Amino acid sequence: MDTTTVSKKTRDYLSKAEKDGRVFYVSNELPKSFIVCENGKVYVSQISPSTLLKRAEMKSL
């Protein structure tokens, strides 16, 4: 989240998604990543992007 929210486009996208009610927080902990789904929902997670990638790769095996 630290590096991606630096971009104005990313901040604007997340702000609009939150106003539209499409943002869901998985935890109350400090966010480390966000996942944008095909249906437009955005999930904010405390799990690091590298951990999410590893989990996704494990699922595809």
SULCOR-V155962 format. One record per backbone hydrogen bond with DSSP energy under -0.5 kcal/mol. CO is the residue of the C=O (numbers start at 1). NH is the residue of the N-H. E is the energy in kcal/mol with one decimal. If there is no record, write none. Layout:
BEGIN
CO|NH|E ; CO|NH|E
END
This chain:
BEGIN
1|5|-2.1 ; 3|6|-0.6 ; 4|7|-0.9 ; 7|11|-2.4 ; 8|12|-2.8 ; 9|13|-2.5 ; 10|14|-2.7 ; 11|15|-2.4 ; 12|16|-2.5 ; 13|17|-2.6 ; 14|18|-2.2 ; 15|19|-2.2 ; 16|20|-2.1 ; 17|22|-2.9 ; 17|23|-0.5 ; 18|21|-1.2 ; 22|42|-3.3 ; 24|26|-0.6 ; 24|44|-2.7 ; 33|45|-2.6 ; 35|37|-0.6 ; 35|43|-2.6 ; 37|40|-2.1 ; 41|37|-2.9 ; 42|24|-3.0 ; 42|44|-0.5 ; 43|35|-2.7 ; 43|45|-0.5 ; 44|26|-2.9 ; 45|32|-2.9 ; 45|33|-1.9 ; 48|52|-2.2 ; 49|53|-2.4 ; 50|54|-2.2 ; 51|55|-2.4 ; 52|56|-2.4 ; 53|57|-2.5 ; 54|58|-2.0 ; 55|59|-1.9 ; 56|60|-1.4 ; 58|61|-1.0
END
